């Protein structure tokens, strides 16, 4: 990728019309929930892996896809 392609990619990535998908593990914690909010502001489609027994109140009301499970299983 040359410099011109890189600049174009950065422009498209920061565009409000660009929809990128991302999955966050630990998104119900302090750092993760703030990361999720920032990604939503930047128009990312966010999925969050949530531990089955986690009280994920930090994610209430957010437009995210919740995946329940344990990364160790």
C-alpha positions, -999 to 999 in steps of 0.1 A, spaced: 0 0 0 15 33 -10 11 66 8 -19 77 -13 -38 45 -6 -30 49 31 -44 84 33 -75 73 14 -80 45 39 -77 68 69 -102 92 53 -127 64 47 -122 50 82 -129 83 99 -159 90 77 -193 91 94 -206 69 66 -180 41 70 -194 12 90 -168 -10 105 -174 -41 127 -155 -48 158 -158 -72 188 -147 -63 223 -139 -87 250 -143 -73 285 -166 -46 272 -186 -45 304 -157 -33 325 -146 3 332 -121 6 303 -141 -17 279 -174 2 284 -157 35 276 -141 20 245 -175 7 234 -190 42 238 -162 58 218 -165 32 190 -202 38 188 -196 76 185 -173 68 156 -201 47 139 -186 13 145 -209 -17 147 -199 -31 181 -203 -66 194 -193 -74 230 -184 -108 245 -200 -108 280 -193 -134 306 -226 -153 313 -228 -142 350 -216 -107 345 -240 -79 357 -233 -57 326 -251 -26 337 -224 -4 321 -237 -14 287 -274 -7 294 -291 13 267 -263 10 241 -269 -2 206 -246 -32 206 -247 -69 198 -243 -89 230 -226 -123 228 -228 -143 260 -200 -168 268 -165 -173 282 -134 -169 260 -118 -198 279 -145 -223 268 
